[in-house]
Amino acid sequence: MSRMDPMPALHVKSPAQMAGKAPTATSKVSARAVSVFYGDKQALFDVSLEMPERSVTALIGPSGCGKSTFLRSINRMNDTIPKCRVTGEIVIDGQDINASTVDPVLLRAQVGMVFQKPNPFPKSIFDNVAYGVRLHGLAASKTEMQAIVETSLRKAGLWDEVKDRLSAPGMSLSGGQQQRLVIARAIAVNPEIILMDEPCSALDPIATAKVEELIDELKNNYCIIIVTHSMAQAARVSQQTAFFHLGKLIETGPTETIFTNPKNSRTQDYITGRFG
């Protein structure tokens, strides 16, 4: 089997090169009037947002405002929550991901996710990275598997630190290294989108800086969508910022504009620390 057996409906490449640029009409992910309900409680209200490819979109807002709920909708993680219902459309490369023809397992290979706390598997460093590759049958030989693992660890900026101890447990690494290992695991299956839910909140400043440097490098090849409570982090790593409040998308635009000249007073109040 080839390095990546694509999911046809979600694997249409766009020629646009978006790295470092403000969003244009070319989007990797389009949310259209997305609402999320947990039973009778509505958590997200008619969110429409364009997220460009090869760029970082930061989702900001106070706790409980719907950022993570929206993020989990992009790879259908909300499907795993009882009584959760999603309406509206989330479109990736022209395909509605909630369509009955889309396999959530294949979708999650295309849309990797990194959580708040590092969550390496109780396996070796090598097997952590190789896990998804084996699951999806993406390596035709041991040599190809080794190449994929090395490439993924290099992309995650971790290879030089672990190349002599690949058989060591993933949990033996430091917190920052574990988070980069999880990122390596996510990119090993060759996704096009990486979701990050407060990936640095459990890390010290040095580890956070390394992860932020990694995000800056990865945006050249991936659409990255990151939830963060850190205004400084959003300003450093993203090209587009979306501000959520009480389950609604209040304002979105180029990060520099959102932080220096927001149009909505609630955005201004949150960024300046008047609430949140």
Buried (B, 14 or more C-beta within 10 A) or exposed (E): EEEBEBBEBBBEEBEBEBBEBBBEEBBBBBBBEBBBBBEEEBBBBBBEBBBBBBBBBBBBBBEEBBBBBBBBBBBBBBEEEEEBEBEBBBBBBEBBBBEEEBEBEBBBBBBBBBBBBBBBBEBBBBBBBBBBBEEBEBBEEEEBBBEBBBBBBEBBBBBEBBEEEBEEBBBEBBBBBBBBBBBBBBBBBBBBBBBBBBBBBBBEEEBBBBBBEBBBEBBEBBBBBBBBBBBEBBBBBBBBBBBBBEBBBBBBBBBEBBBEEBEEEBBBBBBEEEEB
